[in-house]
Amino acid sequence: MNSFQRARTEEQREARRRSILETAATMLSEMPVQALSLNELSRRVGLAKVNVTRYFESREAVLLELLGSLTRDFLTEVVDQLPDCIDRTGPATARAEAVASGLATSFASREMLCELLSAQPGILEHNISTELAATFKRAAYEGLAGLARMLRKALPELGDREAAEAASMTIVLVGALWTRSHPAEAVRAAYADDPGLEFIPMPFAATLERAIAVYLTGLLAQAAR
């Protein structure tokens, strides 16, 4: 391991933070969230664990920051562009289905984002300080507000409350369905031995698209009453 040299300028500190985040992202491409340890992260970065915690208070803090960065990229690259790909002259149900298809396709192409969203409540939001939790939640709510604005733009029939509800439910569905569609190794082996054990196969993109479409259609029906 390289001997530790303190980062003395803001540019050096930011470069070290980026290195830690990039290394964590590389590790997540190789292993599930549960297997990523602060010890291994520190080893790969080339710093002692105590020096990594100068920049991030815990493994979970690193992954929450990575989740925030991936979410911002998603909002910039997808949510801002999706409404322009939808025929706004079409009926509301057709627009809802187009939104669902676009979101499902976009999430499915961002496996690391889905993996972190699935781990957020059960893993990432543990072992962090109250201050970090508040900071992360404020940023997360800004992201949800951006998603809600996109839904309102594509589906003006929805009110602000319904759009916010749909945005929140979309994130819940992504996390839950990603977990269900990516079972543990032992469960996959059991399914391979006896396919009948898999009661309802849940391919991620198709199931997410249907779930979002059904939810949006239900909200539109309520709004029309």
Secondary structure, DSSP 8 states (H G I E B T S, - for coil): --------SHHHHHHHHHHHHHHHHHHHTTS-GGG--HHHHHHHHTS-HHHHTTT-SSHHHHHHHHHHHHHHHHIIIIITTGGGGS-TTS-HHHHHHHHHHHHHHHHHT-HHHHHHHHHIIIIITSS--HHHHHHHHHHHHHHHHHHHHHHHHH-TTS-HHHHHHHHHHHHHHHHHHHHHHS--HHHHHHHHH-GGG-SS---HHHHHHHHHHHHHHHHHHHHH-
